[in-house]
Amino acid sequence: MDETLVNFSLHAIEPGFVSFLQVTMRERLSLWAVFSLTDIFVAESIAVMSVDLGSEWMKIALVKPGVPMEIVLNKESRRKTPVAVCLKENERLFGDSALGAVKNPKVVYRFLQSILGKTTDNPQVAQYQKHFPEHQLQRDEKRGTVFFKFSEELQYTPEELLGMILNYSRGLAQDFAEQPIKDAVITVPAYFNQAERRAVLQAAHIAGLKVLQLINDNTAVALNYGVFRRKDINSTAQNILFYDMGSGSTTATIVTYQTVKTKESGTQPQLQIHGVGFDRTLGGFEMELRLRDHLAKHFNEQKKSKKDVRENLRAMAKLLKEAQRLKTVLSANAEHMAQIEGLMDDIDFKAKVTRSEFEALCEDLFDRVPGPVKEALAAAEMSMDEIEQVILVGGSTRVPKVQDVLLKAVGKEELSKNINADEAAAMGAVYQAAALSKAFKVKPFLVRDAAMFPIQVEFSRETEEEDGIKTMKHNKRILFQRMAPYPQRKVITFNRYMDDFVFYINYGDLGFLSEQDLKVFGSQNLTMVKLSGVGSSFKKHSDAESKGIKAHFNMDESGVLILDRVESVFETIVEEKEEESTLTSKFWKCLSILCVYIHTHTFLNIIKKNYNIMCVCFHRTWKHHFQPVWWWQLRAKYGQKPEEKSDAEKVEEAEADKKSKPQKKSKISEDITVELEVNDVLDPSTEDMEVLQDLTDRDLEKQEREKTLNSLEAFIFETQDKMYQDEYLAVVTEEEKEQITGKLSEASNWMDEEGYTAGTKELKEKLSELKKLCKAMFFRVEERKKWPDRLAALDMRAASITSSIQRVINETMTWKNETVAEQEKLSPTEKPVLLSKDIEAKRSFLDREVNYL
């Protein structure tokens, strides 16, 4: 199979689509090789989706039967959708439609990712307010986070707005799949901490999605890369650095690929995240903001207006949109003319911008490009010599200056571009969704992600010094080291507590973060855990040995830390008499069966062969419970008589026997009541869920009404046009024609006057009435249209049957004539060749053939 790249160089095609076309045939075919449906008996929905949730764009991918992996197109038939929602009084708009509302930027909410799980004093909240001054950000007194004030009655948290967007993404996927979808894998930046990850999960919950996993976007990219290069992965470790610069941030990730042996599925390929470096604010959006301000400066200098364009929110929104276009064009051209019609006060704007000007504006940003690479190498404890290749990911890596600075920093001959920079994360995430779904079976590809931030448990305990003075000692125990693989479970044991106590779950040493990153990071304290029931468990099991208070932790597939449970564990020694009692019970059951055969020859032979063994097994039981006369007779006849021992020897033997036997211990566990007090960011309240559901229901009603309205308009227009066509005029009487045209004209007038404010029910009734009126006419036309083809088919069939029947008749008559002629040549005394059974067989054959035809 030819693996030549299909490479289109069309300026009209957006970069993401060009990247999509640049896929080898091998990759397309290999999709079918890694996917297969398992046996499915009952499943309401077997399609799964992924959402690559970026700061500016989201890409949605889908897996369903017959569609192994595919990017979902939005309503504008684009492969990526802006992460934006526009809230109007009576409707919500999403994606490109939301961004189209530049006339009123106050109601358009975007770039929400940067303020998820952030308190009002976080530097990124202040930065967001600076970038989008049109929004009213206020403090949520209960959570300490921010919310958007939409009106006096309505306010929305970032999680709620993101939930609306995720629900919209779900709708797009469902339309594409033509079936309901609930299961999804969502990407998040690798540097998201616990509060930020919980915020995304809350948004997904609002959207009605069941999150199979939050996968780090860099891990999703690495998985996508590995899946299509499975055959190239072997036992030798291959280290690859993925450099991902998106709209809002930059991440560098060092991934190691190699095959490993597993108990479950043998030797399989594996990727392991070894090092991650990041810059939360280095991305294409910051470059666009600088271009926007540069264009605003140009406009003010032209002095076509006395007003400062920077004070006009609508004009600045237009300039930002043009800056985004300009940045893309300057990646391929040395200069370009920026132009906007009616920027402000009906004044047109035009200005030439060069690539060198753009690079000068962003000089300090380009200086930060090598930073994430250095951090990733330090975290992995590697050097660039150990990295085989550097692969570019993310739309902002297309900026030439970014590539120049990065190439110099890594010291490689070239930067690899052998992956779809825009869609790799979405495709890797949907592969993981299929792997986690019960409806699909994919070839295993092991993923070992890494927790970027260490987590520890802290607690204080009273200790007594040698001089008798009591002091409080603060203890720290590392739960997960930096870059520890997950998912993973851990148990922390507290050995010296006998009463209720408190411990804390906090982040560990974050010294590897810069001072600015620490401010953005937020609270380093996660949760205070209050335990109750510890003291009562000790009182309840006072005669048992304590094995400590055990806290069970789980870092799940989403990188979210969960305290599963806490238990107080004890051990107690099982009394020997209990064991003997069990043995005695079993013995009596066996003996009751044996006694039935006590006088048989077979039983005596068994006793003769196994007497000494039975004595060992049942010595104590015989001695204390059952010593019949016949047993002593058998013992005297077949057994060996032991030598008599002194009483002292018997006591010494008994003590030695007791010590040699291991004591049987039993584990006792008591669940401890846990009360959690969140110290970083509280989860959003679910009180406003009904309001969001109302908004969703309203959107669905609006969509249904628009669909019905469009159907009614189309029916009226198309039918009015048909009433002038000969094929329709031929099938109606003059009276029918006047009735239909009159009703259509009446409906058209109604649409112009009342129809556009009518409800869905009324519109459906109007459409149903018109369809009923025109049903007979449409039926006649359709029938007449079908006549020529159907009649031609009938003629062909009749001719075919006639031909076939004639052939059978001819063959039969030929056989008859030939056989009769041959028979006439024979003497009546000879054996005939014309047999009655043959004649009957030919007649039956003729009947069958005619009936069949």
C-alpha positions in Angstrom: 0.0 0.0 0.0 1.4 3.4 -1.0 2.1 5.5 2.1 2.8 8.7 0.2 1.5 11.7 2.1 -1.5 13.4 0.7 -0.5 17.0 0.8 -2.7 19.9 -0.3 -1.3 23.4 -0.4 -4.5 25.5 -0.6 -4.6 28.9 1.0 -8.3 28.7 1.4 -8.1 25.6 3.6 -7.5 26.3 7.3 -4.3 24.8 8.8 -6.1 22.2 10.9 -7.7 20.8 7.9 -4.5 20.6 6.0 -2.9 18.8 8.9 -5.8 16.3 8.7 -5.1 15.6 5.1 -1.5 15.0 5.8 -2.1 11.5 7.2 -0.5 8.4 5.8 -2.7 5.6 4.5 -1.1 3.3 7.0 -2.6 5.3 9.9 -6.1 5.3 8.3 -6.0 1.6 7.9 -4.5 0.9 11.3 -7.6 2.5 12.9 -9.5 -0.5 11.8 -6.8 -2.8 13.1 -7.0 -1.5 16.7 -10.8 -1.3 17.0 -13.3 -4.1 17.2 -16.8 -4.4 18.8 -17.2 -6.8 21.6 -20.4 -8.8 21.9 -23.1 -6.4 23.0 -26.4 -7.7 24.2 -28.1 -4.6 25.8 -26.7 -1.1 25.4 -28.7 2.1 25.1 -25.6 4.0 23.9 -22.3 2.4 22.8 -20.7 5.5 21.3 -18.1 7.3 23.3 -16.6 10.7 22.8 -13.6 12.9 23.8 -13.3 16.6 24.3 -9.9 18.2 23.9 -10.7 21.2 26.1 -8.3 24.0 25.3 -8.3 27.5 26.6 -9.6 28.9 23.2 -10.7 25.9 21.1 -12.1 22.5 21.7 -11.9 19.5 19.4 -14.4 16.7 19.8 -13.8 13.1 18.6 -16.0 10.1 18.4 -15.9 6.3 18.4 -19.0 4.3 17.4 -19.6 1.0 15.6 -18.4 1.5 12.0 -16.5 4.7 12.9 -13.2 3.8 14.7 -11.9 7.3 15.4 -13.3 10.5 13.9 -13.3 14.2 14.6 -16.8 15.6 15.0 -17.7 18.5 12.7 -19.7 21.4 14.3 -22.7 23.1 12.7 -20.4 25.2 10.5 -18.7 22.0 9.3 -15.5 23.0 11.1 -13.2 20.5 12.9 -12.7 22.8 15.9 -15.1 24.9 17.9 -14.4 28.0 20.0 -14.8 27.5 23.8 -17.3 30.3 24.1 -20.9 30.9 25.2 -23.1 33.9 24.5 -25.9 34.5 27.0 -28.8 36.6 25.7 -32.1 37.2 27.4 -34.0 34.5 25.5 -31.3 32.3 24.0 -27.8 30.9 24.3 -25.3 30.8 21.5 -22.2 28.6 21.4 -18.9 28.4 19.4 -18.6 30.5 16.3 -22.2 31.8 16.7 -21.2 33.1 20.2 -18.1 34.9 18.8 -20.2 36.4 16.1 -21.9 38.6 18.8 -19.1 41.2 18.8 -21.7 43.9 19.0 -22.1 43.1 22.7 -19.0 41.5 24.1 -20.4 41.8 27.6 -22.5 38.7 27.1 -19.8 36.5 25.5 -17.8 34.4 27.9 -14.6 32.7 26.8 -11.1 31.6 28.0 -12.7 30.2 31.2 -10.0 27.6 31.7 -7.6 30.0 33.4 -10.0 30.9 36.2 -11.4 27.4 37.0 -10.8 26.6 40.7 -9.2 30.0 41.4 -9.9 32.3 44.4 -10.5 36.0 43.8 -6.9 36.9 45.0 -5.3 34.6 42.4 -3.2 36.6 39.9 -4.9 34.8 37.0 -8.2 36.3 38.0 -6.8 39.8 37.9 -5.2 39.0 34.6 -8.6 37.7 33.2 -10.3 40.9 34.4 -7.6 43.0 32.6 -8.0 41.0 29.4 -11.8 41.2 29.5 -12.8 44.4 31.4 -16.4 44.1 30.0 -17.3 41.3 32.5 -18.4 41.9 36.1 -16.4 39.5 38.2 -17.5 39.3 41.8 -16.5 37.3 44.8 -18.4 34.2 45.9 -18.3 34.7 49.7 -18.9 31.0 50.4 -16.3 29.6 48.1 -13.9 32.5 47.8 -14.0 32.1 44.1 -15.4 34.4 41.4 -18.7 34.4 39.5 -20.0 36.4 36.5 -22.8 38.8 37.3 -25.2 38.5 34.3 -28.0 40.5 35.8 -29.5 41.4 39.2 -31.2 38.0 39.3 -28.7 35.8 37.4 -25.1 34.9 38.1 -22.9 32.2 36.7 -19.7 30.5 38.0 -17.0 29.5 35.5 -17.9 25.9 36.2 -21.5 26.5 35.2 -20.5 28.3 32.0 -18.1 25.5 31.1 -20.8 23.0 31.9 -23.0 24.7 29.2 -20.2 24.5 26.7 -19.5 20.8 27.5 -23.2 20.1 27.1 -23.1 21.8 23.7 -20.1 19.6 22.7 -22.2 16.6 23.8 -25.0 17.7 21.5 -22.6 18.0 18.6 -21.3 14.5 19.2 -24.8 13.1 19.5 -25.9 14.7 16.2 -22.8 13.3 14.5 -23.3 9.8 16.0 -27.1 9.9 15.6 -27.5 8.3 19.1 -27.3 9.4 22.7 -23.8 9.7 24.3 -22.9 10.0 28.0 -19.4 8.6 28.3 -16.5 10.9 27.7 -12.8 11.4 28.2 -11.9 15.1 28.7 -8.4 16.5 28.4 -6.9 19.0 30.9 -3.5 20.6 31.2 -0.9 18.5 32.9 -0.3 21.3 35.4 -3.9 21.4 36.7 -3.9 20.9 40.4 -6.6 19.1 42.5 -9.0 22.1 42.7 -8.8 22.7 38.9 -9.4 19.1 38.1 -12.4 18.9 40.5 -13.8 22.1 38.8 -13.7 20.4 35.4 -15.4 17.3 36.8 -18.1 19.5 38.3 -18.6 21.2 34.9 -18.9 17.8 33.2 -21.5 16.8 35.8 -23.5 19.9 35.0 -23.4 18.9 31.4 -24.7 15.4 32.2 -21.5 13.7 31.1 -20.1 10.6 32.7 -16.4 11.2 32.8 -14.5 8.0 32.2 -11.2 9.9 32.8 -9.6 13.3 32.8 -6.5 12.7 30.7 -3.7 15.2 30.6 -3.5 16.7 27.2 0.2 15.9 26.8 -0.5 12.3 27.7 -3.3 12.1 25.1 -0.9 13.4 22.5 1.7 10.8 23.5 -0.9 8.1 23.3 -2.0 9.1 19.9 1.6 9.1 18.7 2.3 5.7 20.1 -0.9 4.0 18.9 0.1 4.6 15.2 3.7 3.5 15.8 3.1 0.4 17.8 5.4 -1.7 15.5 8.3 0.7 16.1 8.2 0.3 19.9 10.4 -2.5 21.4 12.2 -3.3 24.6 14.7 -0.5 24.0 13.5 2.7 25.7 12.8 5.6 23.3 12.7 9.1 24.8 10.7 11.7 22.9 10.0 15.3 23.9 6.6 16.8 22.9 6.5 20.6 22.8 3.0 21.9 23.0 2.3 25.6 22.6 -1.4 26.3 22.5 -3.5 29.5 22.8 -3.2 29.9 26.6 -0.2 27.9 27.8 2.9 25.9 26.9 3.9 22.4 28.0 7.0 20.3 27.4 6.7 16.6 28.1 9.3 13.8 28.1 7.8 10.5 27.2 9.5 7.1 27.2 8.1 4.3 24.9 9.0 0.7 25.3 7.4 -2.7 25.5 6.8 -4.3 28.9 5.6 -7.7 30.1 2.3 -7.9 31.9 0.5 -10.8 33.6 -2.8 -10.0 32.0 -1.9 -9.5 28.3 1.7 -10.5 27.8 4.2 -8.1 26.2 2.6 -4.8 25.4 3.7 -1.2 24.4 3.8 1.3 27.2 4.3 5.1 27.5 5.6 6.6 30.7 5.6 10.3 31.5 9.0 11.1 32.9 9.2 14.9 33.0 6.9 17.9 32.5 7.7 21.6 32.3 5.1 24.3 31.7 4.4 28.0 31.4 0.8 28.8 32.3 0.6 32.1 30.4 2.9 31.6 27.4 0.8 31.0 24.3 -0.8 32.4 21.2 -3.4 34.5 23.0 -0.9 36.7 24.7 0.7 37.3 21.3 -2.7 38.2 19.8 -3.4 40.6 22.7 -0.1 42.5 21.9 -1.0 42.6 18.3 -4.5 44.0 19.2 -2.9 46.7 21.4 -0.5 47.5 18.5 -3.4 47.9 16.1 -5.3 50.1 18.6 -2.2 52.3 18.9 -2.1 52.6 15.0 -5.7 53.6 14.9 -5.3 56.3 17.6 -2.2 57.6 15.8 -4.2 58.0 12.6 -6.4 60.5 14.5 -9.5 59.7 12.5 -11.5 60.0 15.7 -11.2 62.1 18.8 -12.1 59.0 20.9 -9.6 56.5 22.3 -10.4 53.2 20.6 -9.2 51.3 23.7 -12.2 52.6 25.7 -14.6 51.1 23.2 -15.2 47.4 24.1 -16.9 46.6 20.9 -14.1 48.1 18.8 -11.4 46.3 20.9 -13.3 43.0 20.3 -13.1 43.6 16.6 -9.4 44.4 16.8 -8.7 41.2 18.7 -10.5 39.2 16.0 -8.3 40.9 13.4 -5.2 40.3 15.5 -5.9 36.6 15.6 -6.2 36.5 11.8 -3.1 38.6 11.4 -0.9 36.3 13.6 -1.8 33.3 11.4 -1.1 35.2 8.2 2.3 36.5 9.4 3.4 33.0 10.1 3.5 32.5 6.3 4.1 36.0 5.1 6.7 38.7 5.9 4.0 41.4 6.1 0.2 41.9 5.8 -2.4 44.6 5.7 -4.8 44.6 8.7 -8.2 46.1 7.8 -11.5 46.5 9.5 -14.6 48.1 8.1 -16.5 50.4 10.5 -14.1 49.9 13.4 -15.6 52.7 15.4 -18.0 55.5 14.5 -18.3 54.1 11.0 -14.5 54.7 10.5 -12.7 52.1 8.5 -9.2 51.0 9.7 -6.2 49.9 7.7 -2.6 49.4 8.7 0.4 47.4 7.4 2.1 45.1 10.0 5.3 43.3 9.4 6.6 40.0 10.9 9.6 41.8 12.4 7.2 44.2 14.2 5.2 41.3 15.5 8.4 39.6 16.7 9.6 42.8 18.4 6.3 43.0 20.2 6.6 39.5 21.6 10.4 39.4 22.2 10.1 38.7 25.9 7.6 35.9 25.1 10.0 34.2 22.8 12.7 34.4 25.4 10.4 32.2 27.6 10.1 29.4 24.9 13.1 27.2 26.2 11.8 27.4 29.9 9.4 24.4 29.8 12.1 22.3 28.1 14.6 22.9 30.9 12.0 22.2 33.5 11.0 18.9 31.8 14.6 17.7 31.6 15.2 18.6 35.3 12.1 16.7 36.4 13.1 13.6 34.3 16.8 13.9 35.4 17.8 13.7 31.7 19.8 15.6 29.2 19.0 16.5 25.6 21.5 13.9 24.4 19.0 11.2 25.7 16.1 12.7 23.7 15.7 11.1 20.3 13.4 13.8 18.8 11.4 16.9 19.6 7.9 16.9 18.2 5.8 20.1 17.8 2.2 20.1 19.0 -0.3 23.0 19.3 -1.3 25.7 16.9 1.1 28.4 18.2 4.2 26.3 17.3 3.5 27.4 13.7 4.9 30.8 14.6 8.3 30.8 12.9 10.1 32.6 15.7 8.9 30.0 18.2 10.4 27.3 16.1 13.7 29.2 15.6 14.2 29.8 19.4 13.2 26.2 20.3 15.4 24.6 17.7 18.4 26.5 19.0 17.5 25.6 22.6 17.2 21.8 22.1 20.3 21.6 19.8 18.7 19.2 17.3 19.1 19.2 13.6 15.3 19.7 13.1 12.0 19.8 14.9 9.6 16.9 14.0 6.2 17.7 12.7 5.0 14.1 12.1 1.8 14.4 14.2 -1.4 16.3 13.7 -0.6 19.4 15.8 -4.3 20.3 16.2 -6.1 17.0 16.7 -3.6 14.6 18.3 -4.9 15.2 21.8 -8.6 14.7 20.8 -7.7 11.5 19.0 -5.5 10.1 21.8 -8.3 10.9 24.3 -11.0 9.1 22.3 -8.7 6.1 21.9 -8.5 6.0 25.7 -12.3 6.4 25.9 -12.8 3.3 23.7 -10.3 1.4 25.9 -12.2 2.3 29.0 -15.6 1.7 27.5 -17.2 -1.8 27.9 -18.6 -1.6 24.4 -15.3 -1.7 22.5 -12.2 -3.8 22.6 -8.9 -2.2 21.5 -5.4 -3.4 21.5 -3.8 -2.6 24.9 -1.5 0.3 25.1 -0.3 0.9 28.7 -0.3 4.5 30.0 1.7 5.5 33.1 0.9 9.1 33.8 2.7 11.2 36.4 1.5 13.4 39.2 3.3 16.8 38.8 2.8 17.9 42.4 3.9 15.9 45.4 1.3 15.2 48.1 1.9 14.5 51.7 0.1 13.7 55.0 0.8 15.8 58.0 -0.1 15.2 61.7 0.9 16.2 65.2 1.5 13.8 68.1 2.3 14.4 71.7 5.7 12.9 72.7 7.4 12.7 76.1 11.1 13.6 76.4 13.6 11.9 78.8 13.1 14.6 81.4 9.3 13.9 81.4 8.4 17.1 79.5 5.6 16.5 76.9 5.9 18.2 73.6 4.0 18.2 70.3 5.9 16.7 67.4 4.8 17.6 63.8 5.2 14.7 61.4 5.1 14.6 57.6 4.8 11.5 55.4 5.1 11.6 51.7 2.0 10.1 50.0 2.9 10.7 46.4 6.3 11.9 45.2 6.7 14.4 42.4 6.3 12.6 39.1 4.9 9.5 40.8 3.0 7.3 38.4 -0.8 7.0 38.7 -3.4 5.6 39.0 -2.0 4.3 42.3 -3.3 3.3 45.8 -1.5 4.1 49.0 -2.1 3.3 52.7 -0.8 5.4 55.5 -0.7 3.8 59.0 -1.0 5.8 62.2 0.4 3.6 65.0 0.3 5.6 68.2 -3.2 7.0 68.3 -5.7 5.5 70.6 -8.3 8.2 70.5 -9.9 10.5 67.9 -7.5 12.7 66.0 -7.0 15.0 63.0 -4.5 14.8 60.1 -4.0 17.0 57.1 -3.5 16.3 53.4 -1.3 19.0 51.8 1.0 19.4 48.8 4.6 18.5 49.4 7.7 20.5 48.5 6.9 22.9 45.6 10.3 24.5 45.6 10.6 23.6 41.9 7.9 26.2 41.1 8.8 29.9 40.5 7.4 32.5 42.9 4.8 33.6 40.3 3.8 30.0 39.7 3.3 29.5 43.5 1.0 32.5 43.6 -1.1 31.2 40.7 -1.0 27.7 42.2 -3.2 28.7 45.1 -3.6 27.0 48.5 -1.0 24.4 49.3 -3.3 22.9 51.9 -5.8 20.4 50.5 -8.0 18.8 53.2 -8.3 18.5 57.0 -9.4 15.0 58.0 -11.2 14.6 61.3 -11.5 11.1 62.6 -14.1 9.9 65.1 -14.6 6.5 66.5 -11.0 5.7 67.1 -11.3 5.7 70.9 -14.5 3.6 70.9 -12.8 1.0 68.6 -10.0 0.5 71.2 -12.5 0.1 74.0 -14.5 -2.4 72.0 -11.3 -4.5 71.2 -9.3 -4.0 74.4 -8.2 -7.6 74.5 -6.8 -7.4 70.9 -3.5 -6.1 69.6 -3.8 -2.8 67.6 -2.2 -2.7 64.2 -2.8 1.0 63.8 -5.3 3.3 62.1 -5.0 2.8 58.3 -6.0 5.5 55.9 -6.6 4.2 52.3 -5.8 6.7 49.5 -6.4 6.5 45.8 -4.9 8.7 43.0 -7.4 7.8 40.3 -7.1 7.8 36.5 -8.1 11.5 36.5 -5.2 12.4 38.8 -7.7 13.3 41.6 -6.8 12.2 45.1 -9.5 10.4 47.0 -9.6 9.2 50.6 -11.4 5.9 50.2 -11.8 4.9 53.8 -10.2 4.9 57.2 -10.2 1.8 59.5 -8.9 0.8 62.9 -7.3 -2.6 62.6 -6.7 -5.2 65.4 -5.3 -8.7 65.6 -6.5 -11.4 68.0 -5.2 -14.9 68.6 -7.6 -17.7 67.8 -8.0 -20.1 70.8 -6.7 -23.7 70.2 -9.9 -25.2 71.6 -11.7 -23.7 68.7 -9.5 -25.5 66.3 -9.8 -28.7 68.2 -13.6 -28.4 68.3 -13.6 -28.0 64.5 -11.4 -31.0 64.2 -13.6 -33.1 66.5 -16.7 -32.1 64.6 -15.1 -33.3 61.3 -13.9 -36.5 63.0 -17.3 -37.4 64.3 -18.8 -36.9 60.9 -16.2 -39.2 59.4 -16.6 -41.8 62.2 -20.4 -42.0 61.8 -19.9 -43.0 58.2 -17.1 -45.5 59.0 -19.1 -47.2 61.8 -21.7 -48.3 59.3 -19.0 -50.6 57.8 -17.3 -51.5 61.1 -17.7 -55.2 60.8 -16.8 -55.4 57.1 -13.6 -56.9 55.8 -13.0 -53.7 53.8 -12.9 -51.5 56.9 -10.5 -53.8 58.7 -8.1 -53.7 55.7 -8.3 -49.9 55.7 -7.5 -49.8 59.5 -4.6 -52.3 59.0 -3.0 -50.1 56.2 -3.6 -46.7 57.8 -3.7 -47.3 61.5 -0.6 -45.2 62.4 -1.8 -42.3 60.3 -5.2 -42.3 61.9 -3.6 -42.2 65.3 -1.7 -39.1 64.3 -4.7 -37.4 62.9 -7.2 -38.2 65.6 -5.0 -38.8 68.7 -6.6 -36.1 70.9 -10.1 -36.9 69.8 -9.6 -40.7 70.5 -8.1 -40.0 73.8 -10.7 -37.6 75.1 -13.9 -38.7 73.5 -14.1 -42.2 72.0 -12.1 -45.3 73.0 -14.3 -48.4 72.3 -13.2 -52.0 73.0 -12.9 -52.9 69.3 -10.5 -50.0 68.8 -8.1 -51.3 71.5 -8.3 -54.7 69.8 -7.4 -53.3 66.5 -4.6 -51.2 68.0 -3.2 -54.3 69.8 -3.3 -56.3 66.6 -2.0 -53.8 64.0 -0.5 -50.8 65.8 2.9 -50.1 67.2 3.0 -49.9 71.0 4.9 -46.7 72.0 7.4 -46.7 74.8 6.1 -45.5 78.1 7.4 -42.0 79.1 7.8 -40.3 82.4 5.4 -37.6 83.5 8.2 -35.0 83.2 8.9 -36.1 79.6 5.2 -35.9 78.8 5.0 -32.2 80.1 8.2 -31.2 78.3 6.9 -32.8 75.0 3.6 -31.0 75.4 5.2 -27.6 75.9 7.5 -28.1 72.9 4.5 -29.1 70.8 2.7 -26.0 71.8 5.6 -23.7 70.9 6.3 -25.3 67.6 2.7 -24.7 66.4 2.2 -21.2 64.9 -0.6 -19.2 66.6 -3.5 -18.5 64.3 -4.4 -14.8 64.2 -7.6 -13.2 63.1 -7.9 -9.6 61.7 -10.6 -7.3 63.0 -11.4 -4.1 61.2 -13.6 -1.2 62.4 -14.6 1.6 60.1 -13.7 5.0 61.3 -16.0 8.0 60.7 -14.4 10.6 58.4 -15.2 14.3 58.2 -13.5 16.2 55.4 -12.9 19.9 55.5 -11.7 21.3 52.2 -8.9 23.8 52.5 -8.2 24.8 48.9 -11.4 25.5 46.9 -14.9 24.3 47.8 -16.8 22.5 45.1 -19.7 24.5 43.6 -23.1 24.1 45.0 -25.7 22.1 43.1 -28.5 24.5 44.0 -28.4 26.2 40.6 -28.7 22.9 38.7 -32.4 23.5 38.1 -31.7 26.9 36.6 -29.2 25.4 34.2 -31.6 22.6 33.3 -34.2 25.2 32.5 -31.8 26.9 30.2 -31.1 23.6 28.5 -34.8 22.8 28.1 -35.3 26.3 26.7 -32.6 25.8 24.2 -34.0 22.5 23.1 -37.5 24.1 22.7 -35.9 26.9 20.7 -34.1 24.4 18.4 -37.3 22.4 17.9 -39.3 25.6 17.1 -36.6 26.8 14.6 -36.7 23.4 12.9 -40.5 23.4 12.6 -40.5 27.0 11.4 -37.9 26.2 8.7 -39.9 23.2 7.7 -43.1 25.2 7.4 -41.4 28.0 5.4 -39.8 25.5 3.0 -43.0 23.6 2.5 -45.0 26.8 1.6 -42.3 28.1 -0.8 -41.6 24.7 -2.5 -45.3 23.9 -2.9 -46.2 27.3 -4.3 -43.5 26.8 -6.8 -44.8 23.3 -7.7 -48.3 24.7 -8.4 -46.8 26.3 -11.6 -45.2 23.0 -12.8 -47.0 21.0 -15.5 -46.7 17.7 -13.7 -48.6 19.0 -10.7 -51.2 21.0 -12.7 -52.0 17.8 -14.7 -53.2 16.0 -11.6 -55.5 18.6 -9.9 -58.8 20.0 -10.9 -59.3 23.7 -11.1 -61.2 23.7 -7.8 -58.4 21.8 -6.1 -55.8 24.2 -7.5 -57.6 27.2 -6.2 -58.1 25.6 -2.8 -54.4 24.7 -2.4 -53.0 28.0 -3.7 -55.4 29.9 -1.5 -54.4 28.0 1.6 -50.7 28.4 0.8 -51.1 32.2 0.2 -53.0 32.4 3.5 -50.3 30.5 5.3 -47.6 32.7 3.8 -49.3 35.9 4.9 -49.8 34.4 8.4 -46.1 33.7 8.5 -45.2 37.3 7.8 -47.6 38.7 10.4 -48.0 36.1 13.2 -46.0 33.1 12.3 -42.6 34.3 13.5 -44.0 34.7 17.1 -46.1 31.5 17.1 -45.2 28.6 19.3 -43.9 25.2 18.2 -47.3 23.5 18.6 -49.1 26.1 16.5 -46.4 25.8 13.8 -46.6 22.0 13.7 -50.4 22.2 13.4 -50.2 24.6 10.5 -47.6 22.4 8.7 -49.7 19.3 9.3 -52.8 21.0 7.9 -51.0 22.0 4.7 -49.5 18.5 4.2 -52.9 16.9 4.7 -54.4 19.3 2.1 -51.7 18.4 -0.5 -51.3 14.7 0.3 -53.6 13.5 -2.6 -51.9 15.7 -5.1 -48.4 14.6 -4.1 -49.5 11.0 -4.2 -50.8 11.3 -7.8 -47.6 13.0 -9.0 -45.4 10.4 -7.3 -47.4 7.6 -8.8 -47.1 9.1 -12.3 -43.4 9.6 -11.8 -43.0 5.9 -11.0 -45.0 4.6 -13.9 -42.4 4.6 -16.7 -39.7 2.7 -14.7 -42.2 0.3 -13.2 -43.9 -0.5 -16.5 -40.5 -0.9 -18.2 -39.5 -3.4 -15.5 -42.8 -5.2 -15.9 -42.2 -5.6 -19.7 -38.7 -6.8 -19.1 -39.9 -9.4 -16.7 -42.7 -10.6 -18.9 -40.2 -10.9 -21.8 -37.8 -12.7 -19.6 -40.4 -15.1 -18.4 -41.8 -15.7 -21.9 -38.3 -16.4 -23.1 -37.6 -18.8 -20.2 -40.9 -20.6 -20.6 -40.3 -21.0 -24.4 -36.8 -22.4 -23.7 -38.1 -25.0 -21.3 -41.0 -26.0 -23.7 -38.5 -26.3 -26.5 -36.1 -28.5 -24.5 -39.0 -30.7 -23.4 -40.5 -31.1 -26.9 -37.0 -31.8 -28.3 -36.5 -34.6 -25.8 -40.0 -36.1 -26.5 -39.5 -36.0 -30.3 -36.0 -37.5 -30.2 -37.0 -40.2 -27.7 -40.2 -41.2 -29.6 -38.2 -41.4 -32.9 -35.6 -43.6 -31.2 -38.3 -45.9 -29.8 -39.9 -46.3 -33.2 -36.7 -47.8 -34.5 -36.8 -50.5 -31.9 -38.7 -53.8 -32.1 -41.5 -54.3 -29.7 -39.6 -57.2 -28.3 -36.6 -55.0 -27.3 -36.2 -53.0 -24.1 -38.0 -49.6 -24.6 -36.2 -46.3 -24.3 -39.4 -44.3 -23.9 -40.4 -44.9 -20.3 -43.5 -43.7 -18.6 -41.6 -42.6 -15.6 -39.4 -40.3 -17.7 -42.4 -38.9 -19.4 -44.0 -38.1 -16.0 -40.7 -36.6 -14.8 -40.6 -34.3 -17.7 -44.2 -33.2 -17.2 -43.5 -32.5 -13.5 -40.3 -30.5 -14.4 -42.3 -28.5 -16.9 -44.9 -27.7 -14.2 -42.3 -26.6 -11.7 -40.5 -24.4 -14.1 -43.7 -22.6 -15.2 -44.8 -22.1 -11.6 -41.4 -20.8 -10.6 -41.3 -18.3 -13.5 
